Amino acid sequence: MSSLQPNAPHLVDALLSGTEAEAMEIAEQLSMDAQTGNLIYASSKRAISRWVRMRSVSPEWAGAGIPLNAVAPGIVTTPMTSDLLSTPESVAFLDAVVPMPLNYHQPPESIANLLIWLTSPQNTHCAGQTIYCDGGSDVVLRGEDAWGWADARVGEYFQRIASVSPAAEEDTAP
């Protein structure tokens, strides 16, 4: 869920590059300002989602038959969130930041059941995904078109494939 929230792209890039010292320095700078300190957590989640997408199709993961995915939960009722859910004001704030129209806040078992399936032999093809088990928060925040931003990139990809396919060569033959 936090991977959808505003983040610091330069911190995400540092986290993905593996330069821990640079990432720590950027995070420390962000933490000094109340306006940017909240970007650190979301940046780490965005970096994890991107890392999963990059690495899931690698020989080490997909090549070894291991499906690599991430889970992005909404609000899970655990001891960690009990203080956050202790007052009507904090609940209202959380509900505004993480709106969950389907079944509201969730028990840990809902995430555990998803993880059980993702790591089971039944998961034979789900790879590289950040699965939002968030009661619909992803849809509320991103809207119904979560793919439009990629249309141009996907179109370019298929144009490249078409230009090197045997069918394309036949079409241009004299």
N, C-alpha and C positions, 0 to 999 in steps of 0.2 A: 504494500500500500504506500509506504513512504517513498518508493522509487518513482512515484508519479508526482510527488510534491516538488516545489522549487528547490533547486540544488545549485551548487557551485561547480560549473563545468571544469574549471581548472583543477579543482580537487578531484573530481571524478577521473580526469585524465591522469593525474599523478597516482591515484590509487591503482588504475589499470596498468600503468607503466611499471609498477613494482618498485618505485623509488619511495621507500618508506619515509626517509628523512624529509623529502620534499613534501609528501602528503602530510606529515606531522607538522611541518612548518606552516603550510597553508591552513590546516585545521586550527592551529594555535592562533594565527592571525584572525581567522574568522570568529573564533571564540571570544576575542577581545571586544567585539561589537555586538550589542544585544540585537541589532537588526540582521546580523549575518550568522550568528552562532547556531541558529536553528537549521542552517543549511548543511551542517556537517553530517548529521544522521541521515538525511535524505540523500546526500551525495554518496554516502557509503552504500546505501541500498541500491541506488542507480548503478554504481560501479559493480556490485554483485550481479545485478540483472544482466548487465552488458558482458561481464566475464563469463557468466553461464552461457549466454548466446554464442560467444566466441569459442569457448572451449568445448562445448557439447558435441560439436561435429569433428573434433580432432581425433587422431588415431588413438590417443590415450583414453578417450571416453567412448565415442561412437564406434571407433575401430575395435575396441575391446568389448563391445556389446553392452556398455554401461550407459543407461539413460541419465543424463545430467539435467536437472531442472532446479528451479527455486520456487518457493512458496511465499506469497505476500499476503499475510493475514490482515484482516481488519482489526477491530478491537477484540481481544481475547480476554475472557474473564479469568485472571490468574492472580496470584499474590503480587506480581509486578504491577498490575493495573488497578489493584484494589484502592490505593490512595487516589488515583486519577478518577475513580468512579464513586468516590465517597461523598461528594456534595452535588447538589443539583446544578450549581454553576459550572463545575468542572465537567460533569456529564454533558451539559449543553454545549460546552466548548468542544469536547471530543466529538460529539455528534455532528457538529458543524464542520469540523475538519475531516472526519471520517464518517460520512453518512452511510448507514447500512440499512437500506430499506427491506432487505430479505432477512427476517428472523433476528434482527438487531444484533447486539453483542453476542459473541459465540463462546461456547466452552472449548477448552483445549482439545477435546476429543474430535471436534470437527476438523481441526488441522492434523491431528494424529492420524485420522482415517485417510485423509488425502495422502499424507506421507507414506502410509502403509502401502497404498496402491502404487504410488510413484516408484517405490523401491521394490515392488513385487515382480515376479516373473510375468504377471499379466501386462505390465507396461513394456510393450515391445517396440513402440515407435514414438512416444512422447519425449522429445528432446529439445533442449535449448529454450524452454519456456519458463517465464515467471508466471505462475498460476495465481491469480488473484482470488483467494478464498476469503472474500471480504464483504459478503452480503450485498453485493452490487455497488459498492463504493467506487470501484474503477469505472463503472458505466456512468454513474452520477457525475464523476469528476471529468472524465474524458469525453463523454457523450457517446452517441451511437456509432460514430465513424472513427474508430481507433486506427484505421489503416491509411486514410487519405494522404497523410504526410509521405507515405512510401510509394505512392502510385508512380511518380516519375522514375524513381530508382528501379522499381520492378519492371517498368516498361523498357528502360534502357537495358536491363539484364536480358530480357527476352528478345530484344532487337539484336543484341550481340550473338545470342544463340542462333537466331534465324539467319544471321549473315554468315555463319560457318556451318550450317546444317547441310547435309547432302541435298535436301529439297531446294534450298536456296541456290546451290550450285547448278542444279538442273534448270531452274528458272532463268539463269543467265547464260546457259549454253547456247551457242549459235544454232 
